[in-house]
Amino acid sequence: MPRKTKAQIKEERKKEVEGILDQVKSLLSRICGDLGVPRNIRKIAQESIDTIEKLDDKENSPAIVASTSVSLLEDIIQDLNCPGHTRTAIYQILSLLEQIRDY
Protein backbone atom coordinates (compact mmCIF):
# COMPACT_ATOMS: atom_id res chain seq x y z
CA MET A 1 0.00 0.00 0.00
CA PRO A 2 1.55 3.33 -1.03
CA ARG A 3 2.10 6.03 1.53
CA LYS A 4 -0.23 8.97 1.56
CA THR A 5 1.05 12.35 0.54
CA LYS A 6 0.73 15.37 2.79
CA ALA A 7 -1.95 16.76 0.49
CA GLN A 8 -4.00 13.56 0.79
CA ILE A 9 -3.68 13.56 4.57
CA LYS A 10 -4.67 17.23 4.70
CA GLU A 11 -7.71 16.58 2.50
CA GLU A 12 -8.81 13.64 4.68
CA ARG A 13 -8.41 15.75 7.81
CA LYS A 14 -10.39 18.58 6.21
CA LYS A 15 -13.27 16.19 5.41
CA GLU A 16 -13.17 14.84 8.96
CA VAL A 17 -13.34 18.36 10.42
CA GLU A 18 -16.22 19.27 8.10
CA GLY A 19 -18.10 16.17 9.26
CA ILE A 20 -17.59 17.06 12.91
CA LEU A 21 -18.73 20.64 12.31
CA ASP A 22 -21.85 19.39 10.50
CA GLN A 23 -22.69 17.25 13.54
CA VAL A 24 -22.12 20.20 15.85
CA LYS A 25 -24.32 22.50 13.75
CA SER A 26 -27.07 19.87 13.73
CA LEU A 27 -27.00 19.52 17.52
CA LEU A 28 -26.92 23.28 18.02
CA SER A 29 -29.84 23.71 15.62
CA ARG A 30 -31.86 21.32 17.76
CA ILE A 31 -31.12 23.44 20.82
CA CYS A 32 -32.13 26.60 18.94
CA GLY A 33 -35.40 25.00 17.88
CA ASP A 34 -36.33 23.70 21.33
CA LEU A 35 -38.83 26.10 22.89
CA GLY A 36 -38.23 24.49 26.30
CA VAL A 37 -34.76 26.02 26.31
CA PRO A 38 -34.48 29.59 27.65
CA ARG A 39 -34.07 32.33 25.05
CA ASN A 40 -30.62 33.42 26.22
CA ILE A 41 -29.30 29.87 25.80
CA ARG A 42 -30.83 29.56 22.33
CA LYS A 43 -29.22 32.89 21.42
CA ILE A 44 -25.76 31.69 22.48
CA ALA A 45 -26.29 28.43 20.56
CA GLN A 46 -27.15 30.49 17.47
CA GLU A 47 -24.02 32.62 17.99
CA SER A 48 -22.00 29.42 18.08
CA ILE A 49 -23.58 28.27 14.79
CA ASP A 50 -22.73 31.65 13.25
CA THR A 51 -19.14 31.28 14.47
CA ILE A 52 -18.86 27.85 12.86
CA GLU A 53 -20.28 29.16 9.60
CA LYS A 54 -17.53 31.81 9.53
CA LEU A 55 -15.15 28.96 8.78
CA ASP A 56 -16.82 28.63 5.38
CA ASP A 57 -15.69 32.20 4.67
CA LYS A 58 -12.06 31.11 5.27
CA GLU A 59 -11.58 33.86 7.87
CA ASN A 60 -10.26 31.62 10.64
CA SER A 61 -8.72 28.22 11.06
CA PRO A 62 -10.87 25.31 12.31
CA ALA A 63 -9.08 25.26 15.67
CA ILE A 64 -9.81 28.94 16.31
CA VAL A 65 -13.46 28.51 15.34
CA ALA A 66 -13.76 25.46 17.60
CA SER A 67 -12.15 27.19 20.58
CA THR A 68 -14.39 30.23 20.13
CA SER A 69 -17.45 27.99 20.07
CA VAL A 70 -16.22 26.09 23.12
CA SER A 71 -15.86 29.32 25.10
CA LEU A 72 -19.40 30.38 24.13
CA LEU A 73 -20.86 27.00 25.07
CA GLU A 74 -19.04 26.84 28.40
CA ASP A 75 -21.00 29.94 29.41
CA ILE A 76 -24.24 28.00 28.82
CA ILE A 77 -23.15 25.15 31.07
CA GLN A 78 -22.67 27.58 33.96
CA ASP A 79 -26.22 28.96 33.50
CA LEU A 80 -28.54 27.68 36.23
CA ASN A 81 -31.54 27.93 33.89
CA CYS A 82 -30.05 25.41 31.46
CA PRO A 83 -32.24 22.28 31.27
CA GLY A 84 -30.54 18.95 31.93
CA HIS A 85 -31.08 17.57 28.44
CA THR A 86 -29.60 20.73 26.93
CA ARG A 87 -26.58 20.55 29.22
CA THR A 88 -26.03 16.93 28.13
CA ALA A 89 -26.23 17.95 24.45
CA ILE A 90 -23.74 20.75 25.07
CA TYR A 91 -21.29 18.32 26.70
CA GLN A 92 -21.62 16.15 23.60
CA ILE A 93 -20.97 19.17 21.38
CA LEU A 94 -17.94 20.16 23.45
CA SER A 95 -16.44 16.69 23.12
CA LEU A 96 -16.86 16.92 19.34
CA LEU A 97 -15.31 20.39 19.18
CA GLU A 98 -12.31 19.30 21.23
CA GLN A 99 -11.40 16.82 18.48
CA ILE A 100 -10.83 19.62 15.97
CA ARG A 101 -7.30 20.57 15.10
CA ASP A 102 -5.95 22.59 12.18
CA TYR A 103 -5.48 20.68 8.96
C-alpha positions as CSV (number, residue, x, y, z in Angstrom):
1,M,0.0,0.0,0.0
2,P,1.5,3.3,-1.0
3,R,2.1,6.0,1.5
4,K,-0.2,9.0,1.6
5,T,1.0,12.4,0.5
6,K,0.7,15.4,2.8
7,A,-2.0,16.8,0.5
8,Q,-4.0,13.6,0.8
9,I,-3.7,13.6,4.6
10,K,-4.7,17.2,4.7
11,E,-7.7,16.6,2.5
12,E,-8.8,13.6,4.7
13,R,-8.4,15.7,7.8
14,K,-10.4,18.6,6.2
15,K,-13.3,16.2,5.4
16,E,-13.2,14.8,9.0
17,V,-13.3,18.4,10.4
18,E,-16.2,19.3,8.1
19,G,-18.1,16.2,9.3
20,I,-17.6,17.1,12.9
21,L,-18.7,20.6,12.3
22,D,-21.8,19.4,10.5
23,Q,-22.7,17.2,13.5
24,V,-22.1,20.2,15.9
25,K,-24.3,22.5,13.8
26,S,-27.1,19.9,13.7
27,L,-27.0,19.5,17.5
28,L,-26.9,23.3,18.0
29,S,-29.8,23.7,15.6
30,R,-31.9,21.3,17.8
31,I,-31.1,23.4,20.8
32,C,-32.1,26.6,18.9
33,G,-35.4,25.0,17.9
34,D,-36.3,23.7,21.3
35,L,-38.8,26.1,22.9
36,G,-38.2,24.5,26.3
37,V,-34.8,26.0,26.3
38,P,-34.5,29.6,27.7
39,R,-34.1,32.3,25.0
40,N,-30.6,33.4,26.2
41,I,-29.3,29.9,25.8
42,R,-30.8,29.6,22.3
43,K,-29.2,32.9,21.4
44,I,-25.8,31.7,22.5
45,A,-26.3,28.4,20.6
46,Q,-27.1,30.5,17.5
47,E,-24.0,32.6,18.0
48,S,-22.0,29.4,18.1
49,I,-23.6,28.3,14.8
50,D,-22.7,31.6,13.3
51,T,-19.1,31.3,14.5
52,I,-18.9,27.9,12.9
53,E,-20.3,29.2,9.6
54,K,-17.5,31.8,9.5
55,L,-15.2,29.0,8.8
56,D,-16.8,28.6,5.4
57,D,-15.7,32.2,4.7
58,K,-12.1,31.1,5.3
59,E,-11.6,33.9,7.9
60,N,-10.3,31.6,10.6
61,S,-8.7,28.2,11.1
62,P,-10.9,25.3,12.3
63,A,-9.1,25.3,15.7
64,I,-9.8,28.9,16.3
65,V,-13.5,28.5,15.3
66,A,-13.8,25.5,17.6
67,S,-12.1,27.2,20.6
68,T,-14.4,30.2,20.1
69,S,-17.5,28.0,20.1
70,V,-16.2,26.1,23.1
71,S,-15.9,29.3,25.1
72,L,-19.4,30.4,24.1
73,L,-20.9,27.0,25.1
74,E,-19.0,26.8,28.4
75,D,-21.0,29.9,29.4
76,I,-24.2,28.0,28.8
77,I,-23.2,25.1,31.1
78,Q,-22.7,27.6,34.0
79,D,-26.2,29.0,33.5
80,L,-28.5,27.7,36.2
81,N,-31.5,27.9,33.9
82,C,-30.0,25.4,31.5
83,P,-32.2,22.3,31.3
84,G,-30.5,19.0,31.9
85,H,-31.1,17.6,28.4
86,T,-29.6,20.7,26.9
87,R,-26.6,20.5,29.2
88,T,-26.0,16.9,28.1
89,A,-26.2,18.0,24.5
90,I,-23.7,20.7,25.1
91,Y,-21.3,18.3,26.7
92,Q,-21.6,16.1,23.6
93,I,-21.0,19.2,21.4
94,L,-17.9,20.2,23.5
95,S,-16.4,16.7,23.1
96,L,-16.9,16.9,19.3
97,L,-15.3,20.4,19.2
98,E,-12.3,19.3,21.2
99,Q,-11.4,16.8,18.5
100,I,-10.8,19.6,16.0
101,R,-7.3,20.6,15.1
102,D,-5.9,22.6,12.2
103,Y,-5.5,20.7,9.0
